[in-house]
Amino acid sequence: MPAAASGRTAAYVRALLTCTLAALLAILTGRAEVLLLVSPLAVWLALAGASPRPQPATARLSASRTREGEACELIAEAAGPVTLAVPLREHTRYTPAWGAVMGSEAAGAKISLSFSRWGMYEVGPVTLVAHDPLFSRRCLSPCELSPVRVTPRADTSSARSSLAHPIGVTGAHTSPRRGDGSALADVRPFLPGDKLRRINWRVTSRVGELHTNATLTDRDTDVIIAVDTLTEVRGNGASSLDASVSALNVLARYYLDTGDRVGLHDFGTVLGSLRPRSGRGQYRLLTDLVAGAERGTARNNRPRPLHRLRGGSLVFVCSPLLRADVTEEVLSLIARGAQVVLVDTLPGNLADEADETRRLAWRLRLLERAETVARIEECGTPVIPWQGRESLSPVLASLSRQGARRRR
């Protein structure tokens, strides 16, 4: 951190020059009444000379981690009046809007910051200027602060899904296989080895023979969210990468809440990858991974393949579908037995370019892309255009119906 610099304020220098010139004028003209005009300034200079030196001020953030749209405060702490100023940066909203404020010793100085996009944000360098009570001295102390981690907005989907191919033995979804679980499958005659607590006494009293409840095994599944960070397309609003991160956040929150294991796979190197795990700690790891991503990092020329994949896993692929090698990776996942749902994150306003050449180029590219989408849909993979969290509700409801048909 740079050392603090102390000195006199411009007001003190102006008052001193005014008093000096008035004294010279009184001596040259012999008119003492000139000194009466500057006597208030002379008194202020005398008091300022006896005032204590201001101590360097410090600054801190009320939170080093926040969500999109939520505000955190930059707070200046000083023994007297202090001025706080920060440089204005992109995707950051400041209150006050000019990013500078002066506070007294009692009220302090605070600037409210809110961030419109996820990622790491540099707040500093912060400029702090502490003053003495008479504003005759100042102490300039630059301050560097740690970056702020901004996580995606915590939205959840309203749909409820029962997976068609569950795996594992501990989750909240029902399996087509009979076993020890909570979902009722059938009522059948009692057999040796059945648990007494599963006897259906209502049917037993009506029929006259012991009957027991047959249940379906509760299972969990691996949910892999694969994100295409190799290509970022910017429209008039959010980019394709922003849409992918929003879909990632919604899906991860939803499936972790239902007890499934959720993992992250990045086809590029922007976000990184996480092995499938369950619990709230996994959601925090996912959001920290996203919040710590550097948008300007280099991207690979080839997508990183997803090697570890259990048969029957549910894979959500978030991609703008503009690269042939990413399409081949999606088809490879389908061939390996994964249940794939493709979330199309391409912005929908790309053909509205003002430049005629760019508009025609995008129209041709979108025609080629339509063939890619049709090819994926022929494999039985749904392609869902991302239009917010509710756009996933139909496909999750479809998975639920599919799982119900398989249990009959």
N, C-alpha and C positions, 0 to 999 in steps of 0.2 A: 504494500500500500504506500502511495507517495506520502512524504512528510507534510504536515500541516504548515501553512504559511500565514504569519500574522502581519498586520500592518494597520495603518490609519485608513479611515474611510474617506471617500471623496467629500462628504459633508464637513469633516474636520479640517481637511485641507482648504476648502473654500472659506470656512470661517476664519482660519488663521491668516489667509491672504487678505481677507477683507479688513481684519483688525490691523494688520501691518500697514496696508495702504492708507487706512484712516489715520493712523498715528503719524505717518510721514506727511500726509496732507495737513494735519493739524500743526505740525512743526513748521512746514514751509509757509503756511498762510497765517499762522499765529492765531488761529480760531479754535479754541478748546471745545466749543460746542459740537465739533465734528465727532469728538470722542463719545459724546452722549448718544449719538446715533448707533454706535457699535457696542455700547456697553452690555446689552443682552448677550451678544455673541462672545464678549470677553468673559462674562460670568459662565457661559456654557463651556468655554475652553478651559476655564479653571476647574470646573467640576469634572470635565472629561479627563483632565490630567490626573485627577485623584481616583478615578474609577478603576476597578480591577480589570486585569486583562481577561478576555474571553477564553474559555477552555475549548479545545477541539470537540466538535459534535460527532456523534455516531449515528448510524442508520441500520435498521434491521427490517426484515420482511415478516409480516404476521404469519406467513405460511410459505414453506418452500415447495409445496405440492398443492395443486388445485385442479379443478375441472374446467372444461370449456365453458365460457360464459359466466363462471363464478368469479367473484372479486377477492383480491387479497390487498393488503395495505402495506405501503412503504412508510415506515415511521422514523422520524428524526428525533433523536434524544440529545438535549443540550441543557446547560445550566441557565441559559438566558434566551433571548430572541434568536431564532435560527431561520435561515432560508434553505429550502430543499428544492433541488432541480434534477431532472433526469432527461436523457435524450429520448426523443420520440422514435418508436420503432414500429415496424409493420405488424399488423394483426393484433395490436395492443390498444386498448381503450384506456385513456387516462381521465381521471377526475381530480382537479380541473384539467380541461382538455389541452392546455399548453404545457403541462408537465412541470409546473413550478408553483411553489406556495411558500408563504412566510407564516411562521407561527410564533406565538409568545411562549414564555416559560411555562405558563399554566396550561395553555391549550395544546402546545406542541405543533409540529408540522406533519401532515399526513397526505399522501397521494394514493388514491385508489386505482388499482390496476386490474383489468379483466382481459382475458385472452380469447380470441375467436377461433383459434385452431390449436390442435394438440401439438406437442413437441417440447423441445427445450428452448427457453427464452432467456436471453441476457437482459438484465434490468439495468445494470450499470454501464459506464461509471457514474456514480451518484455524486453530485456536487453539493457539499454542505458548507454553509457560511454562518458561523456563530458570531454574534454581536454582543457588546456590552450594553447595559441598560440605556445609555445615552447615544448609542450607535456611532460612537467616535472611533472605536477599534473593531476590527473584524479578524476572524481566524478561518482561513479557507482550508478545508480538509476533504480532498477527494476520497471516495470510498468504493471499493469493489465488493460486489455481492455475488453469492453463488447463483447459478441459473435456476430458474423456476421450472419444475416439471409440471406440464399441463396434460392431464389425462383426458381421454375422450369422454363425452357426455354420457352419463349412465342411463341409457334408455333400455327398456326391456320389451320384448314382443308380447302381445296379448294372446297369441295362439298357444295351444297346448298340444304336445306331440307325443305319440308312442311309437318308438322306432320299429321298423320292419324287421331288422336283423340285430337284435340286442346281443351283447357279449358280456362276459363277466358274471358275477354272482351276488352283487351287493346293491345294485342301483334301484331306481324307482320305477323302471319300465317293466312291463309284464312280458314274459317269454311264451312262445308257443309250446314249450316243454313243460310237462307237469312236474310238480315238486313242491317243496316247502316254500310257500309264499303267502301273499295276502289277497290276491284276486281269485274269486270263486270261478272254477271251471265246470264242476259237475257235482251232483250228489249221487253216490254209489253205495252198494252194500258194504258193510264193514268187513275188512279182511284182517287176518292175523298180522300184527306188526304195525297197524295203523295207530296213530296217537289218539288217546282217549279224549283229549281236549278238542278234537275236530269232529266228534260225534254230533250229528244234527238231531237233536232231541225232538224237534217238532215233527220231522219226517218219521223218526223212529216210533213215536207214539201213535201216529196215524196209520203206519203200515204194519206195525207189530214186529219188525225186525230192525236190528241195528243198522243205521246208515251213517256215513261219514261224508264230510265235505272234501272234495278234491280241488286243489288250488294250482295256480300257475306260478312258476318260479319267478321271483323278482330278479331282474338283471339290470346291469348298466351297460354302457357302450363307450367306445372311443369316438370322440368327435374331434376331427382334425379340421382346423380352419387354415386353408392355404391362401396366402395373399400374394398377388402378383405386383411386386414393386419394381419390376424391370422397366415398366412404362408408366409414366405419369402424364395424363392428358388433362389440360386445364380448359374448362369452359368459362361461361360468364359467371358461374357460381363456384361451387366446390369442385376440386379436381377429382380424378378417378382414385387417387391414393387416399384422399379424404373420405370418399365414399366407402372404400375398402375398409378403412379403419373404423368407420361408423358401423358397418355390418359386422366386423370382427367383435366390436364391443357388445353389440346387441346379442349376437349368437353365444359368445362366451358367458355373458351374464345369465342368459336364459338356461343354457344346458348345465352350467355349474349349479344353479339353483335347484335343478331337478336331480342332482346327484351323479351326473355323468362325469367322465374324465374328458377334459378338454385340452387339446394341444394346439400349438401354433407352428406353421411351417411357412417360411418366407422363400419364395422362388428367387429372390434377389438377396441383397445384403443390408437393406435399410432397417428392417425391424428385428431380424434374428428369428430363432426358433426355440420352442419349448416342448419338452416331452409331455404327453398327456398325463394329467393328474386331476384330482378332484379337490373340492373345498374352496373356501374363501381366499386362502393364501394363494391359490393358483390364479384367481382373478386379479389379485394385487400384483403378482408377478407379470401377468400379461399387460396390465395397464402401465406398469413401470417400464416394461420393455418398449412399449409404444411411445410413452412420454419421453424416454431417453433417446429416441431415434433422431438422427441428423438428416434433415431433408436433402442436404447437398452432397451426401456421400455417394461414392462411385457405385455404379450398378454393374453386375456381371453381364457378359455377353450371352451367356447360356443360363437357362433356369436350373436351379439346384433341385435334383430329383428328390422325391419323398421315398426314402429307402424303407424305413420302419413303418409298416402298415399291416395291421391285423385284418384278416378276412372278415368281411361284413362291416367294416368301419364306415361311419358316416363322415364324408369329406365335403365341406363347403369350400368352393374355390371362388375367391373374389378377384375378378380380373376384368379389364376392359376388352380382352380378346382381340388384341391387335398384333400379336406375335404368333407365328406358326409353331414355334417350338413350345410355347405355353399350351397351345391347343393339343399338341402331341402328348404333353405330360398329362393333360386331362383325360385323353383317350386311354393312356396307359393305366391311369388309376381305375378307370372303368373296367379294363381288361383284367386287372388284378383282383377284381371282386369287390371293390369298394362301392358303396352307395354314394354317388356323387350328386351334389346340387350346385349348380353354377350360378353365382350372383354376378350379374352384369353391372359393372360400375362405370361404364362409359357415360360421360355427360351427354345429355340429350339435345344440346343446342349447338353442336359443332358445325352443322350445315348452314348455320345462319351467319357465316362470316361476311364481313363487309367487302372484303377483297374477292372479286369474281373468280380469280384463279384458285385461291384457297378453297372457296366454296365448291367449285367443281371437283377439286382434288379430294375433298372430304366425301363428296357424294359417291365418287368412284370407290373410295376405300370402304365406305359403309356398305356398298353393294357386295364387295368381296367378303366383308365380315358377315353379311347375312348368310352366305353360303357356309361359313364356318359354324354359325349358330345352328343352321339346319342340320349339319352333319352331326353335331353333338346331340341334338334333340332326337335324331334317328336312333341313337343308342339308348333311348329311354331316360336320358338325363334332363331334368327340367332346367331351363334357363330363365332366371328371375331378374328383370331389370330393377336395380336398386332405386327406390323412390321413398326411402324412409323405412322405419322399422315395421310399419304395417304391410309393406310389400312382401315380407316373408310369411305372413299369416296363412295365405292359401297353400303354400307348399308344405308348411308344418301341419296344417289340417289334413292335407292329402297323405302325408306320412302316417298320421294317426289312423286314418281310415284303412290304409294299407295294412298297418299292424293289426287292426281289429279283424280284417278278413282272414289274415293268416292264423289267428287264434281260434277261429271257428272250426 
